[in-house]
Amino acid sequence: MNVGIGLPIGAPETLLTWAERADAGPFTTMGLLDWLVYDNPEPLVALAFLAGATSRIRVQTEVLLAPLRDAALVAKQAATVDRMTGGRLVLGLGVGGREDDHQVTGIDKTTRGRRLDRQMAVMHRLWSGEPYGDGVGPIGPAPARPGGPEILFGGYRPAALERVARWGNGFLSAAAPPMAGGLFETVRRFWKQHARDGEPRLVAQVNVALGPQHVIDDARAAAHAYYAFTGIADRMVAGMLTTPDEVRDAIVRFTDLGADEVMLYCHGLDPDQVDRLADAST
């Protein structure tokens, strides 16, 4: 089982330390969340910086809210990071759900799924070296990975799960094992319906906090603030894994469901969690 680590968003100036430790450890991927109207670093910018300080570990958006952005610019930014990192970018994408994010960008929230589908058509065309259209393009650089960086989609609804088969390489699930199993099966079913070769890559994400009580308390407070708009913040905080045994058990359960990777997402700011999680996951 591959195990990745999700970086906290509360102190961008500490992320270099997190990244260097993660790159030196057993982790396969480091991820970063996206939000616009929130006190978090912009993920593509931050991950590009962190990629330059690492040599092995993949960098992953979890998930980039593509409908809030211009498709051609996202394609160019992603291709640049992918090319300069030798193919280490994993582009996790989603539609987002916050009203304020859509308000400040002027994007109609009710059309975000359809907008993402149109964006995917544009981005795949550009990553393949074709013109943008209407006599414009092509737009480089070419990504390191032929056809573009690896694409994961997050989400829960059938349209989001089918999007994996239509446009992506895999699925990023933020659900606990009982719910994740059903989501994985639905993704696999759509994959077969679309006659895709092989299997979709399945990635699970769980919230974790290992360390003294103050580290756990800080992580719970940060996670509660992050999930406040969803109406299920208490449930998300209650599901946070706070012991090595809980982390190991989650990895085993996701392995049994067929997951290819588990992302251990940290909301607490203590970088010593990298070493604690490395010990718990190996």
N, C-alpha and C positions, 0 to 999 in steps of 0.2 A: 504493500500500500504506500502510495506517495502521500506525504504530509506537507502542507504549506502553512504559512503563517500570515494572518491578516494584520496589517499595521494600524496602530491607533491614530486617530485624526486630531487629537486634542493638542498636540505639541509638535508641529512640523519640524522645528529645529532639532528634535531628538531622533528623527527618522533615519538619519545617516548611521547613527549608532545601531539602531535596530537592523538596518539592512546589512551592515557589515557582519554583525553577529549571525544573522540568518544565513548569509552566504557562506560563512565558515562552518555552519552546522549541517544537520541532515535534511533541511527543508528543501523542497523542490520548487516552491513558488512563494513569492510574497505579493500580497494583494492590498488594494486600497479602495475604500468606498468613495462614492461620488454623491455630491449634493451641491446645489448652487447657493440657495439662501440658507447658509449654515456656516459655522466657523470651522471649515475643513480646507485642506489644501486641494487644489485642482489635481485630479489623479494623473492625467497624462503628463503634466508638467513635473509633478513630484516624482513619478516613477521614472521619467527620463533622467532626472538628476540622480536618483538612487541607482539606476542601471549603470551609470557611469562609474559608480563607486564599487560595483560588484562585477564578478566575472562569470558566474555559473548559474545563479538562481534566476528563474523566470520572473517576470513582472506582469501583474494581472490587475485589470480594473474589475471592481466587484460592486456594482456594475456601473459602467459609464452610461449616463442618461443621454443617449444619442439624439432623441427627438428634440432636445433643448439646443442642439448644435447644428451647424451647417454640415451636410454630408461630405462635400468636397474637402472641407478643411479637416474634418475628422479623418478622412481617408489619407490625406497627406501627412497629418501628425502621426497617425498610427503606422503608416509605412515608414516614416522617418525613424521612429523609435525601433521598429522591427529591424530595419536595415542596420542601424547603428549598434544594435545589440546582438547581431548575428542570429536573429530569429527568436529572441527570448520573450517577445511580447505575446501575452494572451489577452485578447480583447473581450472582456465580459461586457455584455450590453443588456440594457433593459429600458423600459419606458418611463419609469418613475410615477409617482402618484401625488406629489405635493402641489397644492394649488399655487403657492407663492413662487415656486420654481417656474411654473408656466406663465404666471402673471408677469414676472420681470423679463421674460424672453419674448412675450407676445405670442406664444405658441398655444393653440387651442388644445386643451387637455383631452377633449373627446376624440381627437383625431391622432393621438400619439402612436397608436399601434400601426395604423395605416401609413403614417409618416415614416416610422421605422422601416417598414417593408420597402417603401420607395427609396429610403436611404441605402438599404442593403443592396438594392439593384445598382445604384450609382457607385457605391464603394467597391463592389466586386468588379464592376466594369473598369474602374480606374486602376485597381490593383492588378488587373490583367493586362494593363498597358493600352487599353482602348481609349479613344477620345471621350471627353465628357459628353459631347453631343452638340448639335447645332453649330458645327464647325469649330468647337472649342476643345482644346486639350491635345494630347493626353496630359495628365497631371502626375508628375513623379515626386519622389523617387520610387523606383520599384521596390517592393518589400523584399526582405530576405527570403521569406517563405513564398514559393510560387502561388499566385492566386490570392495572397494576402495573409495576414496573421491568423492564428487560430482564433475562432469565434465561439464563445460560450454565450448562451442566453439565460437570463434569470427570469423567474415569473412563476405563476401558479395556475393561471387560466389556460384553457385549451388552446386559445390562439397563440399564447406565448410558448406553449410546449410544442405546437406544430411548427412554429418558427424555427426551432432547432433543426428540424428535418429539412425545411425549405432553404435555409440560409446559413446554418451554422455547422459547427463540428462537435458541439456538445452542450450540456446543460449544467447550470450552476444552481444548486438547490440550497436555500436557507432554511429548510424545514427539518424538524426532528425526524429520527429514523422511522417512526410509524407512518408519518405522512410522506416522507421522502420516498419510501418504497413504492407507493402508488404513483407518485410523480415520475419516478424512473421508468416504471412499466408503461406509462402513457407516452413518454418520450420514445421508448423503444418501439411502441406500436406505430407511432407516426413515422418513425424512421423506416420501418418496413413498408408502410403504405406508400411512401415516396420513393421506394426502391433504391434507397441509399446503400452503398457498399459498406461492409464492415459493421461496426457498432458505434453509437454515439459515445463520446467521452462524458462520464458522469462525475461531477464534482460536488461534494457536500461542504457546507459551511456551518460551523458551530461557534458560539460565543464562549470564550474561556477567560479565566483569570486565576493564575497560580501565584501564590506568595503569601506574605503576611496579611492580616485582616485589613489593614489600611489599603493595600493594593486591591483586594477584592471589593472593598467598599467604594473605592474610586471607580473601579470598572463598572460596578452596578449603577452608580450615579450617572456615569457617562452614557451607558447603554440606555438607561431610562430616559434621559434627555433626547437621545438619538431617536428612539422609537415612540416618543410621546405623541406624535401626530397620528400614529396608527390606531390608537385606542387599545392596544394590547401590550403596552410597555411593561406592565407588571408581569405578564406571562413570559415575555421575552427575557426579562431579568431573572425570573424564577428558573428559567431553563439554562442559565449560564453554568458551565462546568467549572468547578472550583477546587477539584482534587485531582491528583495524577490518576487515580483509579477511574474516575469518571471520564477523563480524557481517553485513557486506554480502552475503556468499555465502548465509548462512542466510535472509536476507530474500528474496533472489531465489528460492531453492529453495521456500520456503513460498508465495511468490507464484505460482510455477508449479503448485503443488498446489491453488491456488484459495483460499488463506487470505485472509481479509478484514483481519486485523490480526496483528502479531507483537508479543508482549510480551517485552521484554528485561529479564530478572529479575536484579537485583543482590543478591548476598550480601555483598559488600564494603561497608564503611561510608563510603568517601571520596565526598563529594557532588560532587566534580569529575567523577565518572564521568558525571553528567548531561550535561555539556557535551561530553565525549568521545564519548558515545553519540549525541548529537545530530549531531555532525560525521560519525560513521560511518554514520548511517542516512539521511542526506539527500544 
